[in-house]
Each structure stands twice: as C-alpha cells, then as structure tokens.
Amino acid sequence: MAVQDEPETIPAKVDPDPEAGAPRKAMTIGAVCKALEQEFPDISISKIRYLEDQKLLAPRRTPGGYRLYSGGDVQRLRTILRLQRDEFLPLRVIRQELASGRAGNEVEPSSDGASANAGTGAARRKRNPSVTAPSSGALYSLEDVIEETRAEPRLVSELEEYGVIKGEVRAGTKYYDETEREIVRAVTELARYGVGGRNLRAFRTSADREAALLQQILAPALRSRNAKRRKEAIEALENLAAVTTHLKHLLLIRDLRKIVS
C-alpha cells in the first residue's frame, strides 16, 4: 500500500545487507509495507507510522521529509510485529525487549516451531512475556479495543460472558486494560478457525489452576515483610511462569505430533 507523498523506492540510497554482504536499496514506508504484507497481512502504512510515533522506529529522512528504512530498520519492525503477533506483548514491554537487544538477536523458528537455540535459558526467557513488568495503567474503551484488535463486538461480549475478560466500569463506560486488550487480540486470531468464547473456558480454567499453584508455592515469601526475600520471590515467580509456559508448549507440541503422525 503506497501513499502519494512518499515514493516506494529511492534507488540512490543503499544500505549494506549484513547477511548477504551486498548493498541493499533503502526502502520507503510504502515499499516496507509491501515487503512485509505477506508475513503480516494486517500491516499498513498507518500502523508503521504509529509505531514511529511511539518511538519504536526511527527511520532517517531525506531533505524532502521522506522516510528511508534501512535493512536494520526493517528487521526491527519485523521483530516488533512478531512480538505483537506471536507473544501478544504490549508496546511498553516490546520497547524493553528492543532496548535489551532483541531486534539484533531475533531467532528464526525451526521447522518444528521451536527456535534454533531454544535449548538455552536465555532464548526461552526472551520468548516469554514478563509478569512483573510495571503496568502503564492505560485503559481502553470497547471502541478502542475493537479498532486495534479488529475483533467482532459479539466476540468481546462472549469473552465477558465466559469470564475470560472482565473490564472495569468508570463513569458509566466500560474499559479494558492492556492485558485484556491483548487477550482479545489473541482470541481474534483463534476466531478465524472457529474458536469462540465458550471454547476458551478450558484455557481460563487452566490459567486459574496454574496461578493458584504458583501462589501456593510462593505465597509465604510474597507476603514477607523482608524486602530482599520478597524481591527474590517475585524473581522466582517470573522464572516459574516462564518454565510453566515452556512446559505447556512442549506438552502441546508432543500431543499435536501424535495427531499428525
């Protein structure tokens, strides 16, 4: 998708391709959008501009004001989109991931869906959202959630009906936090395969049981008045959440392999 005020290619500008060792033409926002639309069908020029407004992207500009994306810029954008699509991370957490060097260490998935170096603890930690990252406190109206996730209003109602999300009423208007918004985004993807709110009770029940188990394990330390002990308990909670998520993934892959074998 191209716009009139920004041409799609500017042949005079080139950037080195770190993988091929050959120069690569700088890309305008329209060309970047076209290059990524096969992997990310929902990508749009407005979305790329929004990520730039959120300080997640910083392409250089020509004297005429056109955006020029280098190979590194495109890789960074690809990483952002994958983190949104695959891990459902909010932008503030993605910003932290990028600051820690995530874009430069993005690992392509192997044929069985696991990353090439998924055997290392570092790789697994990178693939899991943080449970201890501070919340921005941002709230989103139903209209905001529907616009950002492209969910059907009826689907959001189903999620509320089956207790998957709850929302919060303020001044007569219901709002949802970032986590609930991302839950809606994830379920919207599942809905494409016919999965509805009533089918998600199993996920909700499983999550409740896992949270109760972790709480049982760490409750004494989490309630401790000793600041050091409480900090260690929070770090342990983060690690346990990552381990249980990885375990569930392995169990799911094992069972799915039985289906296709």
N, C-alpha and C positions, 0 to 999 in steps of 0.2 A: 504494500500500500504506500503510495508516494504522495507527497504534497507539493504544490506548485512552488512554494518559496524555498524548497531545498532540493536540488538535483540529486539523482540517485547515485551517480558516480563522478568522481573527480580524479581523472587519470594522472594528473600532475603530482599528486601526493601519494607516496608509498611508505609502507612500514615494513620492517623485516618480519618474516614469518619465523618464529623461534623453532618450529618443528621442522619445516622444510628447508630452512636456511636460505630461502629466496624472498625477494621483496614482495609485499602484498599491497594492493591498492587500498588507500584509505576509503572508508565507506561512509556515505551519508546515512541519515536516520532511515530514509526510505529503503535503501539497499540493505541495511541491517535487518529491518523488519522482514523483508522478503527472504533473506538468507536464513532466518530463524523460524519462519512461519510453519515449516513442515514439522519441526520438533515441538513447537509451541503454537498450536493453531489459534490460541486466543490472544497472541501478541498483537499490538497495534502501536502506531506512532504515538498516540496519546499516552499509552502506558509507559513507553520508553521515556517520554518527556516527564511523566510523573515521577519515575524513578530518579531522573536527573534532579527534579525539584526537591526530592527527598535526600539529596546529596549522596546517593548511592552510585551515581555515574558522573563523570566529569570529562566529557569529550572536549577536545580542543576546538576552537572556532577559527574560521577563515576571517580575513578582514571584512568580508561582507556579512559575517554573522552565521554562516552555515556550520552545522555540527560536522566534525570529522571523527569517525570512530576508528581507532587502531585495532590491530589484532587482539591486543590485551584488553581493550575496552569491550570488544565483542565477547571474549572469554569471560570477563567479569559479568557481563549481562547474562550470559548463558548460565553461569553459576547462580546468579540471583533468581532466575526463572526456575531453575531446577530445585532450589531450596524452597521456593514457594509451592511448586507443584508436588514434589516428592516428599518433603518433610513438613510442609504447611507452617513454615516459620514466619512469624510477624517480621515486619521490616526492621524493627529495632534490634532483633536477635540476628537477622541477616547482616545488619551493619556490624555487629560484634564479630560475626564469623569472618566477614571480609577483612576486618581490622586485624584478625589473627592470622591472615594469610590464606584463607580458604580458597580464594579465586586462583591463586598460584599453585595450589595443591589439589585441585579437583581431580578425582579419580574416576575414570570411565568405568561403568559397570561391566562385569564379565558376562558370559553367555548365560550363567545360571542366576543372574540378578544380583550377585554379590560383588563388591568392589574388589579390585585386583589385590589390594593389601588389607582386606577386611579382617585378616587374622591378627592384625596388630591392634592393641588397645586404643592407640591414637586415632586410627581410622574409624573405629566403632564410635568413639566419643564424638567425632566430628559429625556423624550421621544422626545424632540424637538431639532433639530439642532440649533446651535447658529447663528444668523445673524450678530452678532457683533464681533465674533472671528476674530483676525487678519489673513489675508491670508499669506500663506507661499511664495506666488509668483511663485510657481512651475508651469511649463508649460510642456505639454505632446504632443508629435507628434502623428499623426494618428496611426502609428505603435504601439506606447506605449499604446494608448487608446484601440486599438483592442486587444492587448495582455493581458491587465489587465482586460478588461470587457468581452472578448470573443464575442464581437459584430461583426456582419457582416458588412463589409465596405459599402455595399449598405444601411444598416440601418443608418449609420452615415451620409451618403450623404442625405438621406431623412430628417433627423433631421435638417440639414443645410438648405435644400430646404424649409422647412416649418417654419424656424425661431426659432426652439426650441434651437439650439445651433448656435454659430457663428464662434468661433475660431478666431485666430489672426495670420496674416502672418508676419513672420520675416525672412529676408534673403531668400525669396522665398519659405519658408516652413511654413505650417500652424500648429499652436499649439493650444492646448486647456488647460484651467485652471482646477483646481481641481473640481470645481462645475460642469463644463460641462462634465468632465470625469464621475462624479457620475451620472449625468443625463443620459448619455449613458448607464451606468451600470443598472439603473432603467428601462430604456426603453427596454434593452435587456431581462430583466425578463418578461416585458409585451409582447414582441415579441413572446415569447413561446406560447402565447394564441392568436396569430394572430393580435396583435395590431401593427400598422405601424406608420410611421411618420405623415401621413395625419390625423390619428385619434387623434393626440396629440395637434392639434390646439386649441381644447376646453380647455385643461389644460393650454396652453400658454396664451390664452385669459383671462382665469380666474385669472391666476397669475398676469398678467399685470393690471387687474382691481383692484385686492386686493392691489397691491403695490401702485397704484395711490390713492386709498382710504386712506391708511395709510400715504402716503406722504401729502395728503390734511389735514389730522388731525394734523400732527406733523411738517409740513413744517416751520411755524414761529419759533418754538423752535429749530429745527435742524439748522436753519440759524442764530440763535442768536450768538452774539459775547461774550455773557456771558458764560464762560466755565462751570459753575455749571448748568446753565439752559440747555445747550447743552448736558451735560452728562446725566441729568435727561431725556431728550428727547430720547436719544439713549437707555436708560434702558426701557423707555416706549415702544419704537419700538420693542425691544426684547420681552417684555411681550405681546404686541398686536399680534405679529407674532405667539407666542405660543397659544394664545387664539383663533385666527382665524384658525390655523391648527387644534386645538382640535374641534372647531365648525364644520369645514368641515368634520372631521372624524365622528362626531355624526350624521350629516345630511346624510352622505353616508350610515352609518350603518342603520339608520332609513329607507331609501329608499330600501336598499338591503333586509331588513327583509320583506318588502311588497312583494318582488319578490318571496321569498321562502315560504311565508305563504300560 
